[in-house]
Amino acid sequence: MPTIRIEMFEGRSDELKQELVRQVTDAVVATLQCSPDAVDIILQEVPKSHWATGGRLWSER
């Protein structure tokens, strides 16, 4: 059972997240030759104030 964890900024619509989940599931099924029911995807939405790149918070950009 593959489990995919995706961390991303918060604020995307449920429709976009559903499309992401569908496409990632399809890619895993095609690559690993497994059932879609075996694929777990965990979406973790992170505020920009809790994510930094290059020493700067994304909320400061």
C-alpha positions as a Markdown table, in Angstrom:
| # | Residue | x | y | z |
|---|---|---|---|---|
| 1 | Met | 0.0 | 0.0 | 0.0 |
| 2 | Pro | 1.9 | 3.1 | -1.1 |
| 3 | Thr | 1.3 | 6.2 | 0.9 |
| 4 | Ile | 2.0 | 9.6 | -0.7 |
| 5 | Arg | 2.4 | 12.7 | 1.5 |
| 6 | Ile | 2.1 | 16.1 | -0.2 |
| 7 | Glu | 2.8 | 19.3 | 1.7 |
| 8 | Met | 1.7 | 22.5 | 0.1 |
| 9 | Phe | 0.6 | 26.0 | 0.9 |
| 10 | Glu | -3.0 | 26.3 | 2.2 |
| 11 | Gly | -5.7 | 27.9 | 0.2 |
| 12 | Arg | -6.3 | 25.8 | -2.9 |
| 13 | Ser | -9.8 | 24.8 | -3.7 |
| 14 | Asp | -11.3 | 21.4 | -3.0 |
| 15 | Glu | -11.7 | 20.9 | -6.8 |
| 16 | Leu | -7.9 | 21.5 | -7.4 |
| 17 | Lys | -7.0 | 19.1 | -4.5 |
| 18 | Gln | -9.4 | 16.5 | -6.0 |
| 19 | Glu | -7.7 | 16.8 | -9.4 |
| 20 | Leu | -4.3 | 16.5 | -7.8 |
| 21 | Val | -5.3 | 13.4 | -5.9 |
| 22 | Arg | -6.8 | 11.8 | -9.0 |
| 23 | Gln | -3.7 | 12.4 | -11.1 |
| 24 | Val | -1.3 | 11.3 | -8.5 |
| 25 | Thr | -3.3 | 8.1 | -7.9 |
| 26 | Asp | -3.4 | 7.4 | -11.6 |
| 27 | Ala | 0.4 | 7.8 | -11.9 |
| 28 | Val | 1.0 | 5.5 | -8.9 |
| 29 | Val | -1.4 | 2.8 | -10.3 |
| 30 | Ala | 0.3 | 2.9 | -13.7 |
| 31 | Thr | 3.8 | 2.8 | -12.3 |
| 32 | Leu | 3.4 | 0.3 | -9.5 |
| 33 | Gln | 0.6 | -1.8 | -11.2 |
| 34 | Cys | -1.5 | -1.7 | -8.0 |
| 35 | Ser | -5.2 | -1.0 | -7.4 |
| 36 | Pro | -6.3 | 2.6 | -6.8 |
| 37 | Asp | -7.8 | 1.4 | -3.5 |
| 38 | Ala | -4.2 | 0.6 | -2.4 |
| 39 | Val | -3.1 | 4.2 | -2.8 |
| 40 | Asp | -3.3 | 6.5 | 0.2 |
| 41 | Ile | -2.6 | 10.3 | -0.2 |
| 42 | Ile | -2.2 | 12.6 | 2.7 |
| 43 | Leu | -2.5 | 16.3 | 1.9 |
| 44 | Gln | -1.0 | 18.6 | 4.5 |
| 45 | Glu | -1.7 | 22.3 | 4.0 |
| 46 | Val | 0.8 | 24.6 | 5.6 |
| 47 | Pro | 0.4 | 28.4 | 6.2 |
| 48 | Lys | 3.0 | 30.5 | 4.4 |
| 49 | Ser | 4.1 | 31.8 | 7.8 |
| 50 | His | 5.2 | 28.2 | 8.7 |
| 51 | Trp | 7.3 | 27.6 | 5.6 |
| 52 | Ala | 10.7 | 29.1 | 4.8 |
| 53 | Thr | 13.0 | 28.8 | 1.8 |
| 54 | Gly | 16.4 | 30.5 | 1.7 |
| 55 | Gly | 16.1 | 31.9 | 5.2 |
| 56 | Arg | 12.9 | 33.7 | 4.4 |
| 57 | Leu | 9.3 | 32.9 | 5.4 |
| 58 | Trp | 7.0 | 32.7 | 2.4 |
| 59 | Ser | 4.7 | 35.1 | 4.2 |
| 60 | Glu | 7.4 | 37.8 | 3.9 |
| 61 | Arg | 7.8 | 37.4 | 0.1 |
